[in-house]
Amino acid sequence: MSTASLIQLDLAAWCGTSNLGQRPLARRLRAHLTALIQADTPVIVCDFSGVDVLTSQFVDECWGTLWDQFPHALLQQRIQIRGLAGNNRAIWRFVLAHR
């Protein structure tokens, strides 16, 4: 796969903060990810390594809603998650497990 077909999102930089907790920001990110998915972007790498705080509201609003809108296999194929650690990883898993 060529690197041209790969989109890398440094989420702390893209969102302009290392604290991802607000639903409006999550909706903006979800809209961006939705546009990339609908544009047939083969791989979208979402890098959380610069994120200090990730809330369940943010995960639910962005990825939980994507999880409800698109086939799970498509999301698992197209979106790669990197850099989740500690509490952020636990929150991610908890929210998506309860969708």
C-alpha positions in Angstrom: 0.0 0.0 0.0 1.4 3.4 -0.9 1.7 6.1 1.8 -0.7 8.3 -0.3 -3.5 6.0 0.7 -2.7 6.4 4.4 -4.0 9.4 6.5 -2.3 9.9 9.8 -4.1 12.0 12.4 -2.2 13.2 15.5 -5.4 13.7 17.5 -4.0 16.1 20.1 -2.7 18.3 17.3 -5.8 18.0 15.1 -8.1 18.8 18.0 -5.8 21.5 19.3 -5.7 20.1 22.8 -4.3 17.1 24.8 -7.6 16.9 26.7 -10.3 15.2 24.6 -13.4 15.6 26.6 -16.0 17.8 24.9 -18.8 16.4 22.8 -18.7 19.3 20.3 -15.0 18.6 19.5 -15.9 14.9 19.2 -18.7 15.7 16.7 -16.2 17.7 14.7 -13.7 14.8 14.6 -16.5 12.4 13.8 -17.6 14.5 10.8 -14.0 14.5 9.6 -13.6 10.8 10.0 -17.0 10.2 8.3 -15.8 12.3 5.3 -12.6 10.3 5.1 -14.5 7.0 5.2 -17.0 8.1 2.6 -14.1 9.3 0.4 -12.8 5.7 0.4 -9.6 6.5 2.3 -8.1 3.0 2.7 -6.4 3.5 6.1 -6.9 6.3 8.7 -4.4 6.1 11.6 -5.7 7.9 14.7 -2.8 8.5 17.0 -3.6 9.2 20.7 0.0 9.3 21.9 -0.2 13.1 22.6 -3.6 12.8 24.4 -3.4 13.2 28.2 -7.1 12.9 29.0 -9.8 11.1 27.1 -13.3 11.0 28.4 -16.1 8.5 27.9 -18.3 11.3 26.5 -15.7 12.0 23.8 -15.3 8.4 22.9 -19.0 7.8 22.8 -19.8 10.9 20.7 -17.1 10.2 18.1 -16.4 6.5 17.9 -19.5 5.2 19.5 -21.6 7.0 16.9 -19.3 5.9 14.1 -19.7 2.3 15.5 -23.5 2.7 15.1 -23.4 4.3 11.6 -21.0 2.0 9.8 -20.5 -1.7 9.6 -18.0 -2.8 12.3 -15.9 -4.7 9.8 -15.5 -1.6 7.7 -14.4 0.5 10.6 -12.0 -2.2 11.8 -10.5 -2.4 8.4 -10.2 1.4 7.7 -9.4 2.9 11.1 -6.3 2.0 13.1 -5.9 3.2 16.6 -2.5 3.9 18.0 -1.0 5.4 21.2 -3.9 4.5 23.6 -2.4 3.8 27.0 -3.4 3.6 30.7 -6.8 5.1 31.6 -7.4 6.3 28.0 -7.2 2.7 26.8 -9.5 1.5 29.6 -12.1 4.2 28.8 -11.9 3.4 25.0 -12.6 -0.3 25.6 -15.3 0.3 28.2 -17.3 2.6 26.0 -17.1 0.5 22.8 -17.9 -2.7 24.7 -21.2 -1.1 25.9 -22.4 0.1 22.5 
